[in-house]
Amino acid sequence: MNRIQSLFQKPGEKLIPFLTAGYPELDSTVELVLGAVSAGADMIEIGIPFSDPQADGPVIQASSQQALNNGITLKTIFQQVEQIRNQTKIPIALMGYYNPILKWGQEAFLDRCVSAGVDGLILPDLPLDEAKPFCKMAQSKGVSPILLVAPNTPNERIKHISEIAGDLIYAVSILGITGNNLASKDTLSDYLSRVREHSVTQFVVGFGISTRDDVKWFNEHADGAVVGSAIIKNLIGSENPVETTNNFIQSLKGTV
């Protein structure tokens, strides 16, 4: 059983902060993640910057571009994850796009995930017809593939995607890019009820979540909440990124 599987067997709210690797500075990742852990994060999602991030809104796109300008690479990200893993047992998922993984080589990439201490992979653009063999390979190495569903995903497809993923799926709360405004609670409730009914796995929700009330509500209707754009937005211009992030995470957890 890996750390993601173990986490989602436990009761209680789950808060999953998203941080862009190499942002705001190249060497910010380790201290920001460790700070988030101390502030109460239950799992960490680390974004792999990519030059064409189709699912990301302007805030995360800008952070990715800054990280690329800072010189972030996959090699560096894995080294940073190793440093984090040496100091915490928190589940870590990488979120990235499929093309860099293909260039690296699927099996070699997964092997590097294992050696660095990565527990899960979120790939927004992984084609479903290629997902099954990739997910099977990932699972065989102890890495949880986390596939996405959206409000317009049909019920049978939700079931199919969850069966391929195996451990956890990511329910996108909106149609469109990260950071957009949420739909009405009634609309979201109906959608998440469908995911709950048809998924064979547990699921987290992301996109557009930014307040303590959001985190509480989504944990009542799903198994965890991912907060990304709101965290990155708070980092813009911050003179003390670790303190800024920690304070915001504590507010999302309701501990301040």
Rosetta blueprint (number, residue, H / E / L):
1 M L
2 N L
3 R H
4 I H
5 Q H
6 S H
7 L H
8 F L
9 Q L
10 K L
11 P L
12 G L
13 E L
14 K L
15 L E
16 I E
17 P E
18 F E
19 L E
20 T E
21 A L
22 G L
23 Y L
24 P L
25 E L
26 L L
27 D L
28 S H
29 T H
30 V H
31 E H
32 L H
33 V H
34 L H
35 G H
36 A H
37 V H
38 S H
39 A H
40 G L
41 A L
42 D L
43 M L
44 I E
45 E E
46 I E
47 G E
48 I L
49 P L
50 F L
51 S L
52 D L
53 P L
54 Q L
55 A L
56 D L
57 G L
58 P H
59 V H
60 I H
61 Q H
62 A H
63 S H
64 S H
65 Q H
66 Q H
67 A H
68 L H
69 N H
70 N H
71 G L
72 I L
73 T L
74 L H
75 K H
76 T H
77 I H
78 F H
79 Q H
80 Q H
81 V H
82 E H
83 Q H
84 I H
85 R H
86 N L
87 Q L
88 T L
89 K L
90 I L
91 P L
92 I E
93 A E
94 L E
95 M E
96 G L
97 Y L
98 Y H
99 N H
100 P H
101 I H
102 L H
103 K H
104 W H
105 G L
106 Q H
107 E H
108 A H
109 F H
110 L H
111 D H
112 R H
113 C H
114 V H
115 S H
116 A H
117 G L
118 V L
119 D L
120 G E
121 L E
122 I E
123 L L
124 P L
125 D L
126 L L
127 P L
128 L H
129 D H
130 E H
131 A H
132 K H
133 P H
134 F H
135 C H
136 K H
137 M H
138 A H
139 Q H
140 S H
141 K L
142 G L
143 V L
144 S E
145 P E
146 I E
147 L E
148 L E
149 V E
150 A L
151 P L
152 N L
153 T L
154 P L
155 N H
156 E H
157 R H
158 I H
159 K H
160 H H
161 I H
162 S H
163 E H
164 I H
165 A H
166 G L
167 D L
168 L E
169 I E
170 Y E
171 A E
172 V E
173 S L
174 I L
175 L L
176 G L
177 I L
178 T L
179 G L
180 N L
181 N L
182 L L
183 A L
184 S L
185 K H
186 D H
187 T H
188 L H
189 S H
190 D H
191 Y H
192 L H
193 S H
194 R H
195 V H
196 R H
197 E H
198 H H
199 S L
200 V L
201 T L
202 Q E
203 F E
204 V E
205 V E
206 G E
207 F L
208 G L
209 I L
210 S L
211 T L
212 R H
213 D H
214 D H
215 V H
216 K H
217 W H
218 F H
219 N H
220 E H
221 H H
222 A L
223 D L
224 G L
225 A E
226 V E
227 V E
228 G L
229 S H
230 A H
231 I H
232 I H
233 K H
234 N H
235 L H
236 I L
237 G L
238 S L
239 E L
240 N L
241 P H
242 V H
243 E H
244 T H
245 T H
246 N H
247 N H
248 F H
249 I H
250 Q H
251 S H
252 L H
253 K H
254 G L
255 T L
256 V L
